[in-house]
Amino acid sequence: MQLSHEAQTLLDICWVDGDPRSTTFIIGEKTNFKGTEIKPNEETYNELLEYQSSSPRPYKIEKFGKFVNLTGRKVK
């Protein structure tokens, strides 16, 4: 599955040098990561939700209204 630029950038935030991290974003709001500006939307959230089960880098995604929490997870 080919991810959008926004989805790929958000997953890159959640995995740094093989270590899981966490980030929160607001749907429809611009955010900046290392000079890259992205504006995740509802489609980005749906894309991440769909990709979650097949991602080689496991993560958990939770949505609270327009706020979305994305957390990388280690496999035991």
N, C-alpha and C positions, 0 to 999 in steps of 0.2 A: 504494500500500500504506500503510495506516494503522499507524504504529508505536506500541508501548506507551509509556507515560510513561518507564519505565526506559530503553528503547532510545533514545528521542529525547534524553533527558538525557545519556546517554553519548556520543551523536554530537555534541551541542552542546559537550561538553568537548573533543572532538577537532578542532573547528574554531572558532577565535576570531578574529573580524574577518577572515575569509577565509584565515587562516594555519593550516596543519595543526599539530596537537598530538598528544600521546599520553597514554593513561591505562591503568591496570591495575586490574582489579577481581577480586574473589573471588566465585565463584558461591555464593549463599546467605548472603552477608554484607552487612550494611547499610553504605552509604557516604553521605556528605553532600557535596553540591556547591552552593555558594552558598546554603545554608540549605534546600535541597531534599534530603530523605532518600529514598534509593531502596534497594531490595534486589533486585539482578538475580539471576535464577535460570537454570536450564538453558533454559527457554523463551525468555528474553531473548537468550541466546547464539545459539540456533537462529534467532531472528528476525533478529538482526544478520547472521548468516551468509547467510541467504536474501536479505536486502535489499542485501547488498554489491554484487551485480552490476548493480543498477538505481539505486543511490543517486546523486543529482546531486553529492554531496560524497564523492569516492572515499576509501576507507579499507581498511586491511588488518586482519584479525582472526586472532589466534593463540591457541590454548588449550593450556595445560600443566597437566593435572590439573584443579584447581578455579580456577586462575589464568588470567585472560583478558587479553591485551594488545590494545588497540584503538588504531590509529595512523592519523591522517588523512594522505592522500597527495596531493601536487600532480600534476596532469596535465601531461605534457610536450608 
